[in-house]
Every structure is written in structure tokens, then in C-alpha cells.
Amino acid sequence: MGKKILGLFFVFFCLTSLVFAEEIKPVQLALWSPIQLSTENDSIKGLRLNLLYTDNLNVSGLTLGAGWARTGGDMLGVSLGAVNWVDGLSFGFKGGILNYTGYRSVGLDIGAVNIGQGDTTGVQLGVVNWNVGFFHGWQCSLFNYVNGSFVGFQSGFVNMVNGNASGFQLGVVNSVSGTMTGFQLGLVNTTNSLKGIQIGLMDRNGSGGPMVVMLLANWSF
């Protein structure tokens, strides 16, 4: 009985330690983590100001800075800086040179490079847009890439989808490795299977209807 009570006390101690390990602070001021007002294990709900590098667990509110703002958990709100890095869920707006989301992104990312490691719902505007998971929304840049499935609108110099795509691709080169359901408009359009229309100088439909490769236009329904 004594061992059971001791074991329950140990479990209770661990759980309460986890609960109180995270503190929520209203303001963060940072030069370079750990030279910052709140520790990296604290969450910020309010304003976070960053000069070179700041690191916090979860952030809800407004982040402003000239350097790298990292969020180890989830970010809700607006983050403006050179690098906006979120390991968890990003919900809101990120603007900078590099915007990175490790789990899931919902909202608007504007930057030179926008990277989503998970699923994305929203808009990516930049020079390079790279999404590993499912993308639902609009990608606009010189190079747009989606490794998973895509639903929406891609506009850029090169548009690539490694999975299936539904919607509209507008660019110089449009490529879908799976099935393209919708419309491709560009100089070169290629897809493994087509349920829609291709208009361009060279149009390739891997499913072969009416022909595998056609000039000016190709279609299959």
C-alpha cells in the first residue's frame, strides 16, 4: 500500500510539474536567447519584441523584430521579422524573408521563402513556396511546389504538384505528377492523368486522351 501511495504521489508530482513548467507572460523583450525577458519555456500572450533572436514555447498576439523569432509550439496572431519560425501550428499572418511552419499552417505567409512541412490552408506569396503536405488555397511565386495533394490556384514561373491537383495552374511550366482535375495554362503543361483542359505550346497528358502530347491544346474528361 505504501508503495502504491508513493507511486501515485510521484505521478501527481510529475503532472503538476508539467502544468506549472509553462508560464504565460504578456510581454517578451529579447536581444539573443537566452538574453531575453522571458525564458524559452514560457509562452507569450501579448507582445513579443525581438532584436536578433527570440525563442518561446507558444505565442499568441503580435511578434515584431529584425531577426529570428522562433516558436517551439503554436503561434496565433501576427509575426513580422527576418525569420518567422513555428515548429507547431501557425494560425494567422507571417511576414519576413523566411517563413517556416513545422506542423500545420492556416492563414497568410508573405516572404522570399515560405515553407510548410505539414498541411497548409491559405495563401503563400513569395519567391519560393514549398509545401510538403496537402495544400488548399493559393500559391504565388517564381517557384511553387506541393509534395502532397493540391486544391486551389498556383501562379508562377514553375508550378509543381507531386500528388493530385484540383483547380488552376498558371505559369510557364505547369506539372502534376498525379491526376490534374481542372485547367492548366502555360508554355509547357504536363500531367500523368488529365480531367480537364491544357492550353500551351506543348501539352502532355499521360493518360493518352485524345493524345499523349499535343500542341496548343489537350483535353480529357
Helices and strands as residue ranges (DSSP letters): H 2-21, E 24-32, E 35-36, E 43-56, E 59-65, E 68-71, E 75-80, E 83-86, E 89-101, E 104-116, E 119-131, E 135-146, E 150-161, E 165-185, E 188-205, E 213-220
